[in-house]
Amino acid sequence: MIQINFEQIDLVQLSLQEIQRTKEELGGKPEEAIKLINFLNSKNRYQLEDLNIHDRTRTILEVKNVLTKRGLMQNLERKCQNMQEEINYFMEKFDILQSKGLPSPLEINDKLMRHEDYVDKLAQYANNQASSSAGAFAPKALPTGRVLYDSLENLFYIKHEIKHLFPVQPNFIKYTEVDEIFRKLQRNRIQKEEWWTDMIEIL
């Protein structure tokens, strides 16, 4: 789940950049596209030929690409907002666990550790906690169950909270859904500005 959230953070950042670029590219074209479609559908073939438009349907499909791109952008924006809310919720809980002693999953260069390495780090942390707690009672009599439980309270708390933080088996379903829309948005191409300017002039 930690890995998923960090990958989602990267995807959200890329998606927001693409959304901003798309907004700048679209500008006022969606509103113009609706007017253009209505205009093209209101003229007969000969009237369109006089305007140098020889294929009504193909021209309308090109214009509709603008609306398709806007729809993809808006869908991606909603998905990213939902994903960001889940990321924020997770990181808030995860930060609490780290404040309670859970080791950081980041390496020195702030890159996320490999899953196997982090598992080893967690195991070592738990062993160290258990060893230091047991060592604290070494000169005295063996600790009672209650005293040992109190000395390891943090570990029990972390274990309990993690069960609530990961209620289901983690997967990349939501990541893939957002990534699919992101790629579709990137692949969508609208006509160049010169073509669009010429089309607007016929209005």
N, C-alpha and C positions, 0 to 999 in steps of 0.2 A: 504493500500500500504506500509506503514511503517512496518507493521508486516510481509508482504510478503518479503520485502527486507532483514529484519533481519534473517528470516528463510532461505532465499536464500544464505546469507553470510555463515551461518552454513553449508549448504549443499555443497557449493563450497569448503569450507575448508576440509570437509570429503572426497569429491570427489578427490581433489588434492592429499590427502594422499594415497587414493586407487590407483590413477594413478601412483604415484611414486613407490608404492609397486609392482604394476603390471609390470612396466618397469624393475625393478630389477629381478622379477621372470622370465620374458620372455627372457631378455638378447638377445642373438643371435638366439634364437629358431625359430622365424618367417622365417628367411632366410634358416635355416636348414630344416624347415618343407616343404618348396617348393621343395628342393632337394630330401627329403625323398619321397614325394608324386610322383614325377617324377620317382624315382627309383622303387618304389613299383609297379607302373603302367607299368614299362618296363619289368617286370619279369613274367614268367608263374607260374602256381600253384606249379609245382614240384620244380622249382627254389626257390620259397618262402618257401616251406616246408623244403628244405635243410637249410634254414636260420632260421628255427623254427618259421616261420610265417604261421599260418594255416587259417587265415581269413583276406584276403586282405582288404576287405571293412571296416571291423571293425577297423583294424589297421590304415587305412587312416583317418577314422573318428576321431580317437584319436589324430592323428597328426594334423588334421584340427582344433581341439579345440584351438590350439595355434594361428592360424590365426583368428579364431572367437574372441578370447580374445583380440587380438591386435586391431581388428576392433571396438570392444566395447570400448576399452580404447581410441582410437583415436576419436571416436564419442563423448564420454564423455568429452574429452579434448576440442573439438570444442564448445560443448554446454556450458561448464563452462566458456570458454573465452567470448562467447557472453553474458552470464549471468553476468559476472564480469563487462563488459563494461556498461551494463544497470544499474548495482548496482552503479558503479562509477558516472554515469550521475545523477542518482537519489540522491545519497548522496551529490554530489556537490551542487545541487539545494536546497536540504534540509538543508545543512549547511548554505547556504545564508539566508534561512528563519529563522534559529535559530539565526543568527547574527542580524536579524531584530527584534528579540524578541519572536519568536515562542518558546514555552516551550519545554524543552527536554522530549523525550518519555521514558527516562531511569529512573529507580529507583535508590536508594542510592547504591545498590549492582551491579549496571550496567546491571541489567536485564531489558528487555523491559516491560513496563507497560501493563496491560490488556487494551484492546481497550476501554472498558467502562470507566475505570479510566482515561484514557488519554482524552477522550471526556469531562469528567467532569472537568479535569484540564484546557482544552482549554476554556471551557465555563466560568470558574472562572477567567481565564486570561483576556478574553474579557470584562467581567463585571468590573474587577478591572481597566482596561484601560479606560473604559467608565466613571467609577466613578471618577477616579483621574482627567480625563480631564474636567469633568463637575465641579468637586470640585475646580479646579484651577480658575474657573470664578465665584465662589459663591459670594465672597464679592462685585463683580462688577455687571454690568448689565448682563442679560442672553446673552450668546454668539450667534453671528449670525451663520447662516448655514455654511458660509465659514470658520469662525474661528474654529467652532467645527470640520469641515471636516479636517482642517489642524492639529488640535490636535490629530485626530485619523488616521492620514495618514498611520502610520505603519500597522494598522489593515486592512485598505483597500488594501495596497500593498500586505500583506500576503495573504489575501483572493483572490486577483487577481492572484498571482503567484501559489497558490495551485490549482486553476482551470486549469492552464496550466501543472502543475506537474501531475495531475490526470485526463488526458483527457478522459479516459475510465474507466469503472467499473473494479476495481482490481480483479484479480483471480490468482489461483495457477496452471494454465495450464503449464507454462514453468517449474515451480518447479517440477511438477509431471513428465514431460518428462525427465528431468535430473535425477530425483530420480529413475525412471524406468530403465534407462541405468545403473545407479550406482548399482542397485540391481542385474541386469543381470550379470554385470561384477564380482560382489562378488560371485554369484552362479556358475560362470563358473570355472570348475576345469580341470587342465591339469595334465598329468601323472607326477609321481614323477621323480626326477632327475635321479635315477638309471635306470628307464625304458627308459628315453630319451637317456642316455649315451649308453645303449645297442643298441638302434635303430641307433644312429649315427655311431656306430662301423660297422654296416653292409654296410655302404657306402664305 
